[in-house]
Amino acid sequence: AIVIAGVLGPSVTNAMIAIGIVYAPHFARLTRGSVLSVRNEQYIEAARTVGVAHPGIVWKHVVPNIMAPLIVLITLNMSTAILTDASLSFLGLGTQPPDPSWGIMLSAGRKFMELMPGVTVFPGLAIVITVLAFNFLGDGLRDALDPRLKE
């Protein structure tokens, strides 16, 4: 992400593009694996036997059955994306002033760390709390949406 943001230049749009490029393979790999496992299920064969068209099978059977792992991956990767954005902004490759960013707040607060530690502590705590919240949300969704855990 640092290389991509460095090549594209510092801006919010370029940071989003860099983060999207970095995390896209995770979603592609999970989607492909989920589709490969779902396509061999008996209800897909039954739909083919009855004569349901290929787009109908995809939208009625495949997509709903691969959404649960994707939703969990989205929530878990959201926390990593927040950290990546804060890191890029801290290094000057992401959001630029006067736009607000936790990374910019941390970078600007380094100069005043001895006099006013709250300038860096509070943005750092905000990042930690937000990342933990997304991780707990993803973990809870994984437990709620995993059919193997339901008994």
ABEGO torsion letter per residue (X at the ends): XAAAAAAAEBBAAAAAAAAAAAAAAAAAAAAAAAAAAAAABAAAAAAAAAGBBAAAAAAAAAAAAAAAAAAAAAAAAAAAAAAAAAAAAAAGABBBOABBBAAAAAAAAAAAAAABAAAAAAAAAAAAAAAAAAAAAAAAAAAAABAAABX
